Amino acid sequence: MHFLAIARSRASSPLPALPANILGFTGIGLVVLSACLFNEHTPFPGLAALLPVGGTLALLLAEGSTVNRLVLSARPFVGVGLVSYSWYLWHWPLMALTWLCMAQPARPAQLVVVAFVSLGLAVLSWRYIEQPFRHGRLPSRTVLLRYGSATALCGAALSAIYMSHGFPARFNPALQMTEASLAAGRGGSCLANYGDARPNTTLACVHDTGRLQIALLGDSHAAALAPALARIARAGGYDFVQFTKSSCPPLMGATRLMPQHPGHAATCALYNERAITLVANNPEVQLVVLTGYWSAPYEADAGDDAYVDPGHPVDDGVVAGIARMRAALIRTETILTQAGKKVIVLGDVPHFRLDPAREAVTAFMPVRAWVEHQLAPDLALAGGIAPLPWVVTPSRSIENAVRAAATRIGGITYASLYDRFCIPRGCRFSRDSTSLYVDSQHLSDVGGAFALNGLIDVAPSTMANK
């Protein structure tokens, strides 16, 4: 915009008709193109911002073009331009409130309704707030006093809200406990991030006091089970080992390709090679639990992810990718069983079209809960069980591949966590007003305990400390 201002300040006359029209049509084309092409996977801001910004600059520069004179100067567009700032101020809080009060993402039709409601409010605020402010005839001192007082009062109110952390006393004390529990279940130092290729072998992740050990290998879904599994280990007299990495299922011979994270396929393969080798070569590890978000590469929102060969990370189709994952899981199981380990393979938990953690918080907010229940009455009567339309149906081919890999080798135990959460009418996401998830797919501490209850059966460790 600065360059445009400089360019126009030195121009003595508008652009000739031909270059103005070329710029005008190019500008409107770039703006429309960006609206059609951009989606949630588009990196923004970034190079993609050149499309709408460049288009806007072209339109401003081509002030005498046909597009500007006949289209953008039409009364409806001029009217929208007049109230655009008020519309901008109104639409965002209303959109945010809509998202907060809905159990799943708002549908386009619902957002269109919100947009028109905010437009109506924008017209009113433009007429009765913005215009009087612009054209007021009061003395400057009176205007300054009025708006200065209003600004000071708003500032004082916002400061009080900020300093009191939102007046948490207005909520049920159980809400604070719920939020603390949900926050504690997100991530942790034993979940390696993208780019990390070395397992964390510090005491936090490898609790070694000389006793026999239970090890957990997998991705962030596995990490969500770690607190519950660690308690099971301690109760049986075992130490606990956790080697987990984001978006990296525990496989030898296959890895997850993620175009949005260049290099992840290589670092995931290297991490697994190191982690699985460490566990296989550790004589104190008696039991290994393998789990992950097995179907993640082929979910609808996964982009172009795939299971690929670490040495040749090229996507060669879903069928080949699933076959590669199955073979790699068999290889992983073989390495561990030949090293004398007992192995348990867990299928993935259900993935919801709602956010169970937000539902847990909403339960303590009567107004938000009422609005949500008006919008989704079937969920209001579910009692912590989401009807099947609210659940992402797992890929049968991937589920069958994981089960087949687990039963291919003798001595491997397989359990479907999906079956532990789901019944024919739906899948459980909360219990006794407590969320079993921290988001739409990762278990909370309570959820991990629910998933593993009665599942891990190991003899008490009697091995003495070193």
C-alpha positions in Angstrom: 0.0 0.0 0.0 2.9 2.4 0.7 4.3 1.7 -2.8 0.8 2.4 -4.3 0.6 5.7 -2.4 4.0 6.8 -3.6 3.2 5.8 -7.2 -0.2 7.6 -7.2 1.3 10.7 -5.6 3.6 11.1 -8.6 1.0 10.4 -11.2 -0.4 13.5 -12.9 -3.4 11.7 -14.5 -5.2 8.4 -14.4 -3.9 5.4 -16.4 -5.0 5.2 -20.0 -8.0 3.0 -20.7 -6.2 -0.1 -22.0 -3.7 -0.6 -19.2 -6.3 0.4 -16.6 -8.7 -2.3 -17.9 -5.9 -4.9 -18.0 -5.0 -4.1 -14.4 -8.7 -4.0 -13.3 -9.6 -7.4 -14.8 -6.3 -8.9 -13.5 -7.0 -7.5 -10.0 -10.6 -8.8 -9.8 -9.4 -12.2 -11.2 -6.7 -12.5 -8.6 -9.1 -11.7 -5.8 -11.7 -14.2 -7.0 -9.0 -16.8 -7.7 -7.7 -16.6 -4.1 -11.3 -17.0 -2.8 -11.7 -20.2 -4.9 -8.3 -21.8 -4.3 -7.5 -21.1 -0.7 -8.5 -23.7 2.0 -7.4 -24.8 5.4 -4.2 -26.3 4.0 -3.0 -23.1 2.3 0.0 -21.6 4.2 -1.1 -18.1 5.1 0.4 -15.6 5.4 3.1 -16.4 3.0 3.5 -16.4 -0.8 -0.2 -17.2 -1.1 -0.9 -13.7 0.3 0.4 -12.2 -3.0 -2.8 -13.2 -4.8 -5.4 -11.2 -2.8 -3.0 -8.4 -1.9 -1.7 -8.1 -5.5 -5.3 -8.1 -6.8 -6.3 -5.4 -4.4 -3.4 -3.2 -5.4 -4.2 -3.7 -9.0 -7.8 -2.6 -8.5 -6.8 0.5 -6.5 -4.3 1.4 -9.2 -6.8 0.9 -12.0 -9.3 3.5 -10.7 -10.7 4.3 -14.2 -11.1 0.7 -15.3 -14.4 -0.8 -16.5 -14.4 -3.1 -13.5 -14.2 -0.2 -11.1 -16.6 2.1 -12.9 -19.4 -0.4 -13.7 -19.0 -3.2 -11.1 -17.4 -2.0 -8.0 -19.0 1.5 -8.2 -22.5 0.0 -8.3 -24.7 1.0 -5.4 -24.8 -2.4 -3.6 -21.0 -2.6 -3.6 -20.6 1.0 -2.5 -23.1 0.3 0.3 -21.2 -2.7 1.5 -18.0 -0.6 1.4 -19.6 2.1 3.6 -20.5 -0.3 6.4 -17.6 -2.7 5.8 -15.6 -1.5 8.9 -18.7 -1.9 11.2 -19.4 -5.3 9.5 -15.8 -6.3 10.2 -16.1 -5.5 13.8 -19.4 -7.3 14.2 -18.8 -10.5 12.2 -15.9 -11.8 14.2 -17.4 -12.0 17.7 -20.6 -13.5 16.3 -18.7 -16.1 14.3 -16.6 -16.9 17.3 -19.7 -17.3 19.5 -21.3 -19.5 16.9 -18.3 -21.8 16.9 -18.2 -21.9 20.7 -21.9 -22.8 21.0 -21.8 -25.6 18.4 -20.6 -29.1 19.1 -19.2 -29.5 15.6 -18.0 -27.1 13.0 -20.7 -24.7 11.7 -22.2 -25.5 8.3 -21.8 -23.0 5.5 -25.5 -22.2 5.6 -25.3 -21.4 9.3 -22.3 -19.1 8.8 -24.2 -17.3 6.0 -27.0 -16.6 8.4 -24.5 -15.2 11.0 -23.0 -13.1 8.2 -26.3 -11.5 7.4 -27.2 -10.9 11.0 -23.8 -9.2 11.5 -24.5 -7.1 8.3 -27.8 -5.9 9.8 -26.0 -4.9 13.1 -23.3 -3.3 11.0 -25.8 -1.1 9.2 -27.4 0.0 12.6 -24.0 0.7 14.2 -22.8 2.6 11.1 -26.0 4.7 11.1 -26.3 5.4 14.8 -22.7 5.2 16.1 -20.2 5.7 13.3 -22.1 8.5 11.4 -22.9 10.6 14.5 -19.3 10.2 15.6 -18.0 11.4 12.2 -20.4 14.3 11.8 -21.1 15.3 15.3 -21.6 19.1 16.0 -20.7 19.0 19.7 -17.7 21.0 20.9 -14.4 19.2 20.7 -14.0 19.3 24.5 -17.3 17.6 25.1 -16.6 15.0 22.4 -13.2 14.3 23.9 -14.6 14.0 27.4 -17.4 11.6 26.4 -15.2 9.3 24.3 -12.3 9.6 26.7 -14.6 8.5 29.6 -16.0 5.7 27.6 -12.6 4.5 26.6 -11.3 4.7 30.2 -14.3 2.7 31.5 -13.8 0.0 28.8 -10.1 -0.2 29.6 -10.8 -0.5 33.3 -13.3 -3.3 32.8 -11.0 -5.2 30.5 -8.1 -4.7 32.9 -10.2 -6.1 35.7 -11.2 -9.1 33.6 -7.5 -9.7 32.6 -6.1 -9.3 36.1 -8.8 -11.6 37.6 -8.2 -14.3 34.9 -11.7 -13.9 33.8 -13.4 -14.0 37.2 -13.2 -17.8 37.5 -15.3 -17.7 40.7 -18.4 -17.2 38.6 -18.0 -20.9 37.5 -18.5 -24.1 39.3 -15.2 -25.0 41.0 -15.4 -28.4 39.2 -14.8 -26.5 35.9 -11.3 -25.5 37.1 -10.5 -29.1 37.9 -11.8 -30.2 34.5 -9.7 -27.6 32.7 -6.6 -28.5 34.7 -7.1 -32.2 33.9 -7.5 -31.5 30.2 -4.5 -29.2 30.1 -2.4 -31.9 31.8 -3.2 -34.4 29.1 -1.8 -32.3 26.2 1.7 -33.3 25.1 4.6 -33.7 27.4 8.4 -34.0 27.2 8.2 -37.6 26.2 6.3 -36.9 23.0 9.0 -36.0 20.4 8.1 -33.2 18.1 8.4 -32.9 14.4 12.1 -32.8 13.5 13.2 -34.8 16.6 14.9 -38.0 15.6 16.2 -39.1 19.0 14.1 -40.8 21.7 14.1 -39.0 25.0 16.1 -41.3 27.3 16.0 -39.0 30.4 14.6 -40.2 33.7 11.2 -38.6 32.8 10.8 -41.1 29.9 12.9 -44.0 30.9 12.2 -44.7 34.6 14.9 -47.2 35.4 15.3 -48.3 39.1 16.5 -51.8 38.2 13.1 -53.4 38.0 11.5 -55.0 35.0 10.0 -52.6 32.6 6.9 -51.9 30.5 7.5 -49.9 27.3 5.1 -47.8 25.2 5.9 -47.1 21.6 3.8 -45.0 19.2 2.6 -41.5 18.2 0.7 -38.9 20.1 -2.3 -41.2 20.5 0.1 -43.6 22.3 1.4 -40.7 24.4 -2.2 -40.0 25.5 -2.2 -43.5 27.1 1.1 -43.0 28.9 -0.2 -41.7 32.3 -2.6 -44.6 32.7 -0.1 -47.2 31.5 2.6 -45.7 33.8 0.2 -46.2 36.8 -0.5 -49.8 35.8 3.3 -50.4 35.6 4.0 -48.9 39.0 1.1 -50.8 40.6 2.6 -54.1 39.3 6.1 -53.1 40.4 7.4 -52.3 37.0 9.4 -49.3 35.7 7.9 -47.5 32.7 9.5 -46.5 29.3 7.9 -44.1 26.9 9.2 -43.5 23.4 6.6 -41.6 21.4 6.8 -39.1 18.5 4.1 -37.0 17.0 2.5 -38.4 13.8 4.9 -41.3 13.9 3.4 -44.8 14.3 5.8 -47.5 15.6 6.9 -49.2 12.4 10.1 -50.6 11.1 10.1 -50.6 7.3 7.5 -47.9 6.7 7.0 -44.3 7.7 4.4 -41.6 7.4 4.9 -39.1 4.6 3.5 -35.6 5.5 4.0 -33.1 2.7 3.1 -30.3 5.1 6.1 -31.4 7.3 9.0 -31.9 4.8 11.6 -34.3 6.3 9.1 -35.9 8.7 9.2 -39.2 6.9 13.0 -39.5 7.3 13.0 -38.4 11.0 10.1 -40.6 11.9 11.8 -43.7 10.3 15.1 -42.8 12.1 13.3 -42.3 15.4 11.5 -45.6 15.2 14.7 -47.4 14.3 16.4 -46.0 17.4 13.5 -46.4 19.7 12.6 -50.0 18.7 16.2 -51.0 18.8 16.6 -49.6 22.3 13.6 -51.5 23.6 14.5 -54.7 21.8 18.1 -54.7 23.2 17.0 -53.9 26.8 16.6 -57.2 28.7 14.6 -55.4 31.4 11.7 -54.7 29.1 9.2 -57.5 29.4 6.1 -56.0 27.8 5.8 -53.6 24.8 2.6 -51.8 23.9 2.4 -50.7 20.3 -0.3 -48.2 19.2 -0.9 -45.3 17.0 -3.4 -43.4 14.9 -3.1 -46.1 12.2 -5.6 -44.6 9.8 -4.3 -41.0 10.1 -2.6 -40.8 6.7 -5.9 -41.7 4.9 -8.4 -39.6 6.9 -10.3 -37.0 4.9 -8.4 -34.1 6.5 -4.9 -35.6 6.1 -4.1 -34.0 2.8 -1.6 -36.0 0.8 -0.2 -38.1 3.7 0.6 -41.7 3.1 2.6 -44.8 4.3 5.8 -44.9 2.3 9.1 -46.8 2.1 11.7 -44.8 4.2 14.3 -45.4 1.5 12.0 -44.3 -1.3 9.4 -41.9 0.2 6.9 -41.8 -2.7 3.2 -42.3 -2.4 2.1 -45.2 -4.6 -1.5 -45.4 -3.6 -3.7 -46.3 -0.6 -3.8 -50.0 -1.2 0.0 -50.2 -1.5 0.4 -47.9 1.5 -1.8 -50.0 3.8 0.0 -53.2 2.7 3.3 -51.5 3.5 2.0 -50.5 6.9 0.9 -54.1 7.6 4.2 -55.6 6.6 6.1 -53.0 8.7 4.0 -53.8 11.8 4.7 -57.5 11.3 8.4 -56.7 11.1 8.3 -54.6 14.2 6.4 -57.4 16.1 8.9 -59.9 14.9 11.9 -57.9 16.1 10.4 -57.5 19.6 9.1 -61.1 20.0 12.4 -62.5 18.9 14.1 -60.3 21.5 11.9 -62.1 24.1 9.3 -59.3 24.6 5.6 -59.8 25.1 3.8 -57.5 22.7 0.3 -55.9 22.8 -1.0 -54.1 19.8 -3.9 -51.7 20.3 -6.2 -50.4 17.6 -7.1 -46.8 17.6 -9.7 -45.0 19.6 -12.8 -43.4 17.9 -12.3 -40.0 16.3 -15.2 -37.6 16.8 -16.8 -34.8 14.7 -17.1 -32.8 17.9 -14.6 -31.7 20.6 -15.3 -33.7 23.8 -13.0 -31.4 25.8 -15.1 -28.4 24.8 -18.3 -30.4 25.6 -16.9 -30.9 29.1 -16.4 -27.2 29.6 -19.7 -26.3 28.0 -21.5 -28.4 30.6 -20.6 -25.8 33.2 -21.9 -22.9 31.1 -25.8 -22.9 31.1 -26.3 -20.3 28.2 -23.8 -22.0 25.9 -25.1 -25.4 26.8 -28.7 -24.3 26.1 -27.8 -22.8 22.7 -25.9 -25.9 21.7 -28.7 -28.2 22.7 -31.1 -26.2 20.6 -28.8 -26.7 17.6 -28.0 -30.4 18.3 -30.9 -31.9 20.4 -29.7 -35.5 19.6 -26.4 -34.8 21.3 -28.1 -33.2 24.3 -29.9 -36.5 25.1 -26.9 -38.8 24.4 -25.5 -38.8 28.0 -21.9 -38.7 27.0 -22.3 -41.0 24.0 -22.1 -39.4 20.6 -24.5 -40.8 18.0 -22.7 -42.5 15.1 -23.2 -39.6 12.7 -21.0 -37.6 15.1 -18.2 -40.2 14.9 -15.6 -40.6 12.1 -16.1 -44.1 10.8 -12.7 -45.9 11.0 -11.3 -47.3 7.8 -12.1 -51.0 7.8 -9.2 -51.8 5.5 -6.7 -50.3 7.9 -8.4 -51.7 11.0 -8.3 -55.2 9.4 -4.7 -54.7 8.4 -3.6 -53.9 12.0 -5.6 -56.8 13.4 -4.2 -59.2 10.7 -0.6 -58.0 11.5 -1.2 -58.6 15.2 -2.6 -62.1 14.7 0.0 -63.1 12.1 2.6 -63.9 14.8 1.9 -66.2 17.7 1.9 -64.6 21.2 0.8 -61.1 20.1 -2.2 -59.7 21.9 -4.5 -57.4 19.9 -7.3 -55.2 21.4 -9.6 -52.8 19.5 -9.9 -49.6 21.6 -12.7 -48.5 19.2 -14.8 -51.4 20.5 -14.1 -50.4 24.1 -15.6 -47.0 23.5 -18.4 -47.8 21.1 -21.7 -49.5 21.1 -24.2 -49.9 18.3 -25.9 -46.5 19.0 -22.7 -44.5 19.3 -19.3 -43.9 21.0 -18.6 -42.7 24.5 -16.7 -39.4 24.9 -17.4 -38.5 28.5 -18.3 -40.3 31.7 -19.8 -38.9 34.9 -19.4 -35.4 33.4 -15.7 -36.0 32.9 -14.2 -35.8 29.3 -12.4 -38.9 28.1 -10.7 -36.8 25.5 -8.6 -33.6 25.4 -9.7 -33.0 21.8 -11.5 -34.8 19.1 -9.1 -37.7 18.9 -6.6 -37.7 21.9 -7.6 -39.4 25.1 -7.4 -37.6 28.5 -5.8 -39.1 31.5 -9.3 -40.4 32.6 -9.9 -41.7 29.0 -6.6 -43.5 29.0 -7.5 -45.3 32.3 -11.0 -46.1 30.8 -9.3 -47.6 27.7 -6.8 -49.7 29.5 -9.0 -50.8 32.4 -8.5 -54.6 32.7 -6.6 -54.8 29.4 -3.0 -55.0 30.6 -2.5 -58.2 32.5 1.1 -58.8 33.6 2.4 -60.8 36.6 3.7 -58.6 39.4 7.4 -57.8 39.1 9.5 -59.3 41.8 12.9 -58.2 40.4 14.9 -56.4 43.0 16.4 -53.0 42.5 20.0 -52.8 41.3 
